[in-house]
Amino acid sequence: NTKKEDVQKSADPAPSEAATAASGSSYVQVASVDNPATAASEWKKLSAKLPDLAGKPYRVVQAVVKGKTYHRVQVGPMSKDAATALCTSIKAKKPGGCLVVK
């Protein structure tokens, strides 16, 4: 059971960001928490801490794993290559800090 919610879209993204977003369906998962309110605050904390995330759109995807509901914070959409590059950059600052998802 996966429910997708668009939580925030960045206003007027730069053309390169818009082109990247339009060219893919990959996301970078940066957090998974058990409370939707915590998901929003986790995004604010991470985007302040990691400049690569600032201004990027994100979504919160609800997933049930072994009977427990999680809210996954995912940045995107973007191409798989852009997602991999972003995740690599994040991992350099926060080891184990992300994964690329569809």
N, C-alpha and C positions, 0 to 999 in steps of 0.2 A: 504494500500500500504506500504509494508515494503521491503526495499532494504538493503542487508547485504554487507558490505565491510570489508575485512580483512585489517586492517591498519598496525598492527605490530605484529610480532611473536618474542618472546624472543629467543635469540640464545642459543642453547645447554642448555635446562632446566635441572635442577637436576632430577635424576631418579624418586624421589617421586612426583615431579611436573608433569613429563611426564606421570607417571602412573595415577595420578589423572585426568589429562586432557584427557587421552585416555579412561577413564572409565565413562564419562558422557557427557551430552548435556546441562547442566545448565550453566548459566552465572550470574554474579553479575553486575547489572546496577548501575553505580556510578555517572552518570551525564546525563543530557539531555539538549542540547543547540540548538540554532537556526542557527548555522553556522558551516560548516564542519571544517574550520580552527580553530574555537574556541574549537571544540571537541578535536583536537590534543593538543592544549595548556592546556586545562582543564585536560587531562590525565597526562601531564607532571607535572602539579601543584599537582594533587592528589597523584600521585605515589611518589613524593618527600615528601609530607606531611604525607602519610600513609605508613609506612614500609611494611605492609602486601601486598601491591600492587606491590612493587618494583620487577622488573624482570618478572612479569606475562604477558602473552599475552593478548591482548585486541582487540576488534573490534568496529567499529562504525556502527550502524544500523540506516538507515534513516526511519522515520515513519511520516505519514501525519495524524494529529489529528485535526479535525474540520477545515480543509482547510489550516492548518499551518504545515510546514515541520520542524521536529526536528531531531537531530542527537544524538543518544543515545550511550553513551560510556559504553561498557560492557566487563567485565573481564572474561576470560574462553577460552575454555569450561572446565568444571569439573563436578564431581558428584554432585547430589543435596545436599548431606550431606556436601561436601566440600564447596559448594556455600553458604549454610546456615551458616556454621561456619565462613566463611570469612565475610559475611554480618554482623553477630553478632559482630565480632571483630571490623569492621568498624564503626558500630553504637555506640559502646562504646566510640569511639574517635570523631565521627561526627554524632550526633543524626539525624535520618531520612535520613542518607547518602547513602542508597542503597536499592535495592530490588533484589530478586532472580527471574530470568526469564529463559525461554527456548530458 
